[in-house]
């Protein structure tokens, strides 16, 4: 593929400044970036996307990517079950090679289902080799990623990979260790991503109070599963520039509190979506969007629309990761991280409201093409950068080792 590519005649869904639809539109890509949106545009290389939906790629702000080999092992489980079996049982058996193939396969699974950017919340850093293997797997996949690591990390590895500090936080690690983590992250200049607010009301209040008492509330902090914070505490997070990541499927399934999606948005907190763990839920953003939408619609008194949830899965996710000027919408100048969706299935054919159709009816099988930085990574419904049969064989071998079968 050349440095210039035109997607011609699509049904274009953008998310900036708000979610909207433009019929019969062209998207011009030059040197990996979106150069223009309009009609009658031209380029040497053209993809005819007439009748197809063109939209920003999804952004997943919290995924334990290494768990690809142990998917669907924690159905019907609680959080305690998950911690005991996944982190206490499977995780210690992971060799660096298992971490690499888990991250590679997990990132490819994300790409195949339309996620072009993800934050990999890494928990398997037992040795430097484990950490190197995790980064290698992400880089091999071609996804745009943020590697969230519990400690100092190099400034960059590839143009598509940046770093964050994966803090255990005062609720899990205790007050002293939580404060130490925060200060280390600030010294390193790294954004913080932390599981806080999902361990019960008393724990949530204690954790936030520890940060407040040590003057550690501030921007570049993403609270994962912040469901038990009070409305006053959410306003305090908003006032200090914090952001949020909601994983509605694992939160409902593992009993981590009712997803606080609408309360977070009402408080003015930038709120994103995540898949969390494929051990207890699907790894695609279509399922996550539907779950977030339906769970919030079931809560009386708060308005929440399909346009809201699409924006959370794209632009707001990018903003939470500090990548709002890089990806998440079709604004010219941003990286060309895009999806092309087929609309010839019976469920997608009418398209009277394309945004509602994407949120409520579309799925990974409808994805024809995925681009990351203007590079085609999926075409004709198939990932094109890797031999998927070889990746799958390596993943299955890892699964047998980890599960001791």
JOZI-V573369 format. One record per residue. RES is the residue in three letters. SS is DSSP state (a for helix, b for strand, c for the rest). OMEGA is omega in whole degrees, -180 to 180 (999 if undefined). BURIAL is # if it has 9 or more other C-alpha atoms within 8 Angstrom, else .. Layout:
# JOZI-V573369
res=RES ss=SS omega=OMEGA burial=BURIAL
res=RES ss=SS omega=OMEGA burial=BURIAL
This chain:
# JOZI-V573369
res=UNK ss=c omega=180 burial=.
res=UNK ss=c omega=-177 burial=.
res=UNK ss=c omega=179 burial=.
res=UNK ss=b omega=-178 burial=#
res=UNK ss=b omega=178 burial=#
res=UNK ss=b omega=170 burial=#
res=UNK ss=b omega=-168 burial=#
res=UNK ss=b omega=165 burial=#
res=UNK ss=b omega=-176 burial=#
res=UNK ss=b omega=170 burial=#
res=UNK ss=b omega=-169 burial=#
res=UNK ss=b omega=175 burial=#
res=UNK ss=b omega=175 burial=#
res=UNK ss=b omega=-175 burial=#
res=UNK ss=c omega=-177 burial=#
res=UNK ss=c omega=6 burial=#
res=UNK ss=c omega=176 burial=.
res=UNK ss=c omega=179 burial=.
res=UNK ss=c omega=-177 burial=#
res=UNK ss=b omega=-176 burial=.
res=UNK ss=b omega=172 burial=#
res=UNK ss=b omega=-178 burial=.
res=UNK ss=b omega=172 burial=.
res=UNK ss=b omega=-176 burial=#
res=UNK ss=b omega=177 burial=#
res=UNK ss=b omega=174 burial=#
res=UNK ss=b omega=-179 burial=#
res=UNK ss=b omega=-180 burial=#
res=UNK ss=b omega=177 burial=#
res=UNK ss=b omega=178 burial=#
res=UNK ss=c omega=175 burial=.
res=UNK ss=c omega=-178 burial=#
res=UNK ss=b omega=175 burial=#
res=UNK ss=b omega=-178 burial=#
res=UNK ss=b omega=-177 burial=#
res=UNK ss=b omega=170 burial=.
res=UNK ss=b omega=180 burial=#
res=UNK ss=b omega=177 burial=.
res=UNK ss=c omega=179 burial=.
res=UNK ss=c omega=178 burial=.
res=UNK ss=c omega=-178 burial=#
res=UNK ss=c omega=178 burial=.
res=UNK ss=c omega=179 burial=#
res=UNK ss=c omega=-179 burial=.
res=UNK ss=c omega=-174 burial=#
res=UNK ss=b omega=167 burial=#
res=UNK ss=b omega=178 burial=.
res=UNK ss=b omega=-179 burial=.
res=UNK ss=c omega=179 burial=#
res=UNK ss=c omega=-179 burial=#
res=UNK ss=c omega=178 burial=#
res=UNK ss=c omega=175 burial=#
res=UNK ss=b omega=174 burial=#
res=UNK ss=b omega=-175 burial=#
res=UNK ss=b omega=176 burial=#
res=UNK ss=b omega=173 burial=#
res=UNK ss=c omega=179 burial=#
res=UNK ss=b omega=178 burial=#
res=UNK ss=b omega=-179 burial=#
res=UNK ss=b omega=-171 burial=#
res=UNK ss=b omega=-180 burial=#
res=UNK ss=b omega=180 burial=#
res=UNK ss=b omega=174 burial=#
res=UNK ss=c omega=-166 burial=#
res=UNK ss=a omega=-176 burial=#
res=UNK ss=a omega=-173 burial=#
res=UNK ss=a omega=-177 burial=#
res=UNK ss=a omega=-177 burial=#
res=UNK ss=a omega=-177 burial=#
res=UNK ss=a omega=-180 burial=#
res=UNK ss=c omega=175 burial=#
res=UNK ss=c omega=178 burial=#
res=UNK ss=c omega=-175 burial=.
res=UNK ss=c omega=174 burial=#
res=UNK ss=c omega=177 burial=.
res=UNK ss=c omega=-177 burial=.
res=UNK ss=c omega=170 burial=#
res=UNK ss=c omega=177 burial=#
res=UNK ss=a omega=178 burial=#
res=UNK ss=a omega=176 burial=.
res=UNK ss=a omega=-180 burial=#
res=UNK ss=a omega=-179 burial=#
res=UNK ss=a omega=-178 burial=#
res=UNK ss=a omega=-173 burial=#
res=UNK ss=a omega=-176 burial=#
res=UNK ss=a omega=-177 burial=#
res=UNK ss=a omega=180 burial=#
res=UNK ss=a omega=-176 burial=#
res=UNK ss=a omega=-177 burial=#
res=UNK ss=a omega=-170 burial=#
res=UNK ss=a omega=-179 burial=#
res=UNK ss=a omega=-180 burial=.
res=UNK ss=a omega=-176 burial=.
res=UNK ss=c omega=170 burial=#
res=UNK ss=c omega=177 burial=.
res=UNK ss=a omega=180 burial=#
res=UNK ss=a omega=178 burial=#
res=UNK ss=a omega=178 burial=#
res=UNK ss=a omega=-180 burial=#
res=UNK ss=a omega=-177 burial=#
res=UNK ss=a omega=175 burial=#
res=UNK ss=a omega=180 burial=#
res=UNK ss=a omega=178 burial=#
res=UNK ss=a omega=-178 burial=#
res=UNK ss=a omega=179 burial=#
res=UNK ss=a omega=179 burial=#
res=UNK ss=a omega=177 burial=#
res=UNK ss=a omega=176 burial=#
res=UNK ss=a omega=177 burial=#
res=UNK ss=a omega=179 burial=#
res=UNK ss=a omega=-179 burial=#
res=UNK ss=a omega=180 burial=#
res=UNK ss=c omega=169 burial=#
res=UNK ss=c omega=177 burial=#
res=UNK ss=b omega=-178 burial=#
res=UNK ss=b omega=177 burial=#
res=UNK ss=b omega=175 burial=#
res=UNK ss=b omega=169 burial=#
res=UNK ss=b omega=178 burial=#
res=UNK ss=b omega=-180 burial=#
res=UNK ss=b omega=-169 burial=#
res=UNK ss=c omega=178 burial=#
res=UNK ss=c omega=-174 burial=.
res=UNK ss=c omega=179 burial=#
res=UNK ss=c omega=-177 burial=#
res=UNK ss=c omega=178 burial=.
res=UNK ss=c omega=174 burial=.
res=UNK ss=a omega=179 burial=.
res=UNK ss=a omega=176 burial=.
res=UNK ss=a omega=-179 burial=#
res=UNK ss=a omega=178 burial=#
res=UNK ss=a omega=-179 burial=.
res=UNK ss=a omega=178 burial=#
res=UNK ss=a omega=179 burial=#
res=UNK ss=a omega=179 burial=#
res=UNK ss=a omega=-179 burial=#
res=UNK ss=a omega=178 burial=#
res=UNK ss=a omega=-178 burial=#
res=UNK ss=a omega=179 burial=#
res=UNK ss=a omega=-173 burial=.
res=UNK ss=a omega=-176 burial=#
res=UNK ss=c omega=-179 burial=#
res=UNK ss=c omega=170 burial=#
res=UNK ss=b omega=-171 burial=#
res=UNK ss=b omega=167 burial=#
res=UNK ss=b omega=180 burial=#
res=UNK ss=b omega=-178 burial=#
res=UNK ss=b omega=-170 burial=#
res=UNK ss=b omega=-178 burial=#
res=UNK ss=c omega=179 burial=#
res=UNK ss=c omega=-177 burial=#
res=UNK ss=c omega=179 burial=.
res=UNK ss=c omega=177 burial=.
res=UNK ss=c omega=-174 burial=.
res=UNK ss=c omega=180 burial=.
res=UNK ss=c omega=177 burial=.
res=UNK ss=c omega=175 burial=.
res=UNK ss=c omega=179 burial=.
res=UNK ss=c omega=-178 burial=.
res=UNK ss=c omega=-175 burial=#
res=UNK ss=b omega=174 burial=#
res=UNK ss=b omega=-171 burial=#
res=UNK ss=b omega=173 burial=#
res=UNK ss=b omega=-179 burial=#
res=UNK ss=b omega=178 burial=#
res=UNK ss=b omega=-177 burial=#
res=UNK ss=b omega=173 burial=#
res=UNK ss=c omega=175 burial=#
res=UNK ss=a omega=-175 burial=#
res=UNK ss=a omega=180 burial=#
res=UNK ss=a omega=-177 burial=#
res=UNK ss=a omega=-174 burial=.
res=UNK ss=a omega=-175 burial=#
res=UNK ss=c omega=-173 burial=#
res=UNK ss=a omega=-175 burial=#
res=UNK ss=a omega=-179 burial=.
res=UNK ss=a omega=178 burial=#
res=UNK ss=a omega=178 burial=#
res=UNK ss=a omega=179 burial=#
res=UNK ss=a omega=179 burial=.
res=UNK ss=a omega=-177 burial=#
res=UNK ss=a omega=-178 burial=#
res=UNK ss=a omega=177 burial=#
res=UNK ss=a omega=179 burial=#
res=UNK ss=a omega=179 burial=#
res=UNK ss=a omega=178 burial=#
res=UNK ss=a omega=-180 burial=.
res=UNK ss=a omega=-179 burial=.
res=UNK ss=c omega=-177 burial=.
res=UNK ss=c omega=170 burial=#
res=UNK ss=c omega=-176 burial=#
res=UNK ss=b omega=171 burial=#
res=UNK ss=b omega=-169 burial=#
res=UNK ss=b omega=173 burial=#
res=UNK ss=b omega=180 burial=#
res=UNK ss=c omega=176 burial=#
res=UNK ss=c omega=-178 burial=#
res=UNK ss=c omega=-175 burial=#
res=UNK ss=c omega=179 burial=#
res=UNK ss=c omega=-174 burial=#
res=UNK ss=a omega=-177 burial=#
res=UNK ss=a omega=180 burial=.
res=UNK ss=a omega=-180 burial=#
res=UNK ss=a omega=180 burial=#
res=UNK ss=a omega=180 burial=#
res=UNK ss=a omega=-177 burial=#
res=UNK ss=a omega=-179 burial=#
res=UNK ss=a omega=179 burial=#
res=UNK ss=a omega=177 burial=.
res=UNK ss=a omega=180 burial=#
res=UNK ss=a omega=-179 burial=#
res=UNK ss=a omega=-178 burial=#
res=UNK ss=a omega=-180 burial=.
res=UNK ss=c omega=177 burial=.
res=UNK ss=c omega=-176 burial=.
res=UNK ss=c omega=174 burial=#
res=UNK ss=c omega=-178 burial=#
res=UNK ss=c omega=-179 burial=#
res=UNK ss=c omega=-179 burial=.
res=UNK ss=c omega=176 burial=#
res=UNK ss=b omega=179 burial=#
res=UNK ss=b omega=179 burial=#
res=UNK ss=b omega=-179 burial=#
res=UNK ss=b omega=-178 burial=#
res=UNK ss=c omega=-174 burial=#
res=UNK ss=c omega=-168 burial=#
res=UNK ss=c omega=-176 burial=#
res=UNK ss=c omega=174 burial=#
res=UNK ss=c omega=176 burial=#
res=UNK ss=c omega=178 burial=.
res=UNK ss=a omega=177 burial=.
res=UNK ss=a omega=179 burial=.
res=UNK ss=a omega=176 burial=#
res=UNK ss=a omega=177 burial=#
res=UNK ss=a omega=177 burial=#
res=UNK ss=a omega=175 burial=.
res=UNK ss=a omega=179 burial=#
res=UNK ss=a omega=-177 burial=#
res=UNK ss=a omega=-179 burial=.
res=UNK ss=c omega=172 burial=#
res=UNK ss=c omega=180 burial=#
res=UNK ss=c omega=178 burial=#
res=UNK ss=b omega=-175 burial=#
res=UNK ss=b omega=174 burial=#
res=UNK ss=b omega=-180 burial=#
res=UNK ss=b omega=175 burial=#
res=UNK ss=c omega=-167 burial=#
res=UNK ss=a omega=-176 burial=#
res=UNK ss=a omega=-180 burial=#
res=UNK ss=a omega=179 burial=#
res=UNK ss=a omega=177 burial=#
res=UNK ss=a omega=-175 burial=#
res=UNK ss=a omega=-178 burial=#
res=UNK ss=c omega=178 burial=#
res=UNK ss=c omega=178 burial=#
res=UNK ss=c omega=179 burial=#
res=UNK ss=c omega=178 burial=#
res=UNK ss=c omega=-176 burial=#
res=UNK ss=c omega=-174 burial=#
res=UNK ss=c omega=-172 burial=#
res=UNK ss=a omega=-177 burial=#
res=UNK ss=a omega=179 burial=#
res=UNK ss=a omega=179 burial=.
res=UNK ss=a omega=-179 burial=#
res=UNK ss=a omega=178 burial=#
res=UNK ss=a omega=179 burial=.
res=UNK ss=c omega=-180 burial=#
res=UNK ss=c omega=180 burial=.
res=UNK ss=c omega=173 burial=#
res=UNK ss=c omega=-170 burial=#
res=UNK ss=b omega=-176 burial=#
res=UNK ss=b omega=-179 burial=#
res=UNK ss=b omega=179 burial=#
res=UNK ss=c omega=178 burial=#
res=UNK ss=c omega=178 burial=#
res=UNK ss=b omega=-173 burial=#
res=UNK ss=c omega=177 burial=#
res=UNK ss=c omega=175 burial=#
res=UNK ss=c omega=-175 burial=#
res=UNK ss=c omega=179 burial=#
res=UNK ss=c omega=-180 burial=#
res=UNK ss=c omega=-177 burial=.
res=UNK ss=c omega=-178 burial=#
res=UNK ss=c omega=-175 burial=#
res=UNK ss=a omega=175 burial=#
res=UNK ss=a omega=179 burial=#
res=UNK ss=a omega=-180 burial=#
res=UNK ss=a omega=179 burial=#
res=UNK ss=a omega=-179 burial=#
res=UNK ss=a omega=-179 burial=#
res=UNK ss=a omega=179 burial=#
res=UNK ss=a omega=-179 burial=#
res=UNK ss=a omega=-175 burial=#
res=UNK ss=a omega=179 burial=.
res=UNK ss=a omega=180 burial=#
res=UNK ss=a omega=177 burial=#
res=UNK ss=a omega=178 burial=#
res=UNK ss=c omega=179 burial=.
res=UNK ss=c omega=-176 burial=.
res=UNK ss=c omega=169 burial=.
res=UNK ss=c omega=-179 burial=.
res=UNK ss=c omega=179 burial=.
res=UNK ss=c omega=180 burial=.
res=UNK ss=c omega=-171 burial=#
res=UNK ss=c omega=175 burial=.
res=UNK ss=a omega=177 burial=#
res=UNK ss=a omega=176 burial=#
res=UNK ss=a omega=-173 burial=#
res=UNK ss=a omega=175 burial=#
res=UNK ss=a omega=180 burial=#
res=UNK ss=a omega=177 burial=#
res=UNK ss=a omega=-177 burial=#
res=UNK ss=c omega=-177 burial=#
res=UNK ss=c omega=-172 burial=#
res=UNK ss=a omega=-179 burial=#
res=UNK ss=a omega=174 burial=#
res=UNK ss=a omega=178 burial=#
res=UNK ss=a omega=179 burial=#
res=UNK ss=a omega=178 burial=#
res=UNK ss=a omega=180 burial=#
res=UNK ss=c omega=-177 burial=#
res=UNK ss=c omega=-177 burial=.
res=UNK ss=c omega=-177 burial=#
res=UNK ss=c omega=177 burial=#
res=UNK ss=c omega=-177 burial=.
res=UNK ss=c omega=-171 burial=.
res=UNK ss=c omega=174 burial=#
res=UNK ss=c omega=177 burial=#
res=UNK ss=c omega=-178 burial=#
res=UNK ss=c omega=179 burial=#
res=UNK ss=c omega=178 burial=.
res=UNK ss=c omega=-177 burial=#
res=UNK ss=c omega=178 burial=.
res=UNK ss=c omega=174 burial=#
res=UNK ss=b omega=-178 burial=#
res=UNK ss=c omega=175 burial=#
res=UNK ss=c omega=-166 burial=#
res=UNK ss=b omega=171 burial=#
res=UNK ss=b omega=169 burial=#
res=UNK ss=b omega=-177 burial=#
res=UNK ss=b omega=172 burial=#
res=UNK ss=c omega=179 burial=#
res=UNK ss=c omega=-176 burial=#
res=UNK ss=c omega=172 burial=.
res=UNK ss=c omega=-179 burial=.
res=UNK ss=c omega=-179 burial=.
res=UNK ss=c omega=-176 burial=.
res=UNK ss=c omega=-167 burial=#
res=UNK ss=c omega=-173 burial=.
res=UNK ss=c omega=177 burial=.
res=UNK ss=c omega=174 burial=.
res=UNK ss=c omega=175 burial=.
res=UNK ss=c omega=-175 burial=.
res=UNK ss=a omega=-179 burial=#
res=UNK ss=a omega=178 burial=#
res=UNK ss=a omega=179 burial=#
res=UNK ss=a omega=179 burial=#
res=UNK ss=a omega=-176 burial=#
res=UNK ss=a omega=-170 burial=#
res=UNK ss=a omega=-173 burial=.
res=UNK ss=c omega=-174 burial=#
res=UNK ss=c omega=177 burial=#
res=UNK ss=c omega=-178 burial=#
res=UNK ss=a omega=-179 burial=#
res=UNK ss=a omega=180 burial=.
res=UNK ss=a omega=-177 burial=#
res=UNK ss=b omega=176 burial=#
res=UNK ss=b omega=-171 burial=#
res=UNK ss=b omega=173 burial=#
res=UNK ss=b omega=175 burial=#
res=UNK ss=b omega=172 burial=#
res=UNK ss=b omega=-177 burial=#
res=UNK ss=c omega=179 burial=#
res=UNK ss=c omega=179 burial=#
res=UNK ss=b omega=178 burial=.
res=UNK ss=b omega=178 burial=#
res=UNK ss=b omega=174 burial=#
res=UNK ss=b omega=-179 burial=#
res=UNK ss=b omega=-179 burial=#
res=UNK ss=c omega=179 burial=.
res=UNK ss=c omega=-177 burial=#
res=UNK ss=b omega=173 burial=.
res=UNK ss=b omega=-170 burial=#
res=UNK ss=c omega=-176 burial=#
res=UNK ss=c omega=-173 burial=.
res=UNK ss=c omega=170 burial=.
res=UNK ss=c omega=-172 burial=.
res=UNK ss=a omega=178 burial=.
res=UNK ss=a omega=179 burial=.
res=UNK ss=a omega=177 burial=.
res=UNK ss=a omega=-179 burial=#
res=UNK ss=a omega=179 burial=#
res=UNK ss=a omega=179 burial=.
res=UNK ss=a omega=179 burial=#
res=UNK ss=a omega=179 burial=#
res=UNK ss=a omega=177 burial=#
res=UNK ss=a omega=177 burial=.
res=UNK ss=a omega=180 burial=#
res=UNK ss=a omega=179 burial=#
res=UNK ss=a omega=178 burial=#
res=UNK ss=a omega=-174 burial=#
res=UNK ss=a omega=-178 burial=#
res=UNK ss=a omega=179 burial=.
res=UNK ss=c omega=177 burial=.
res=UNK ss=c omega=999 burial=.
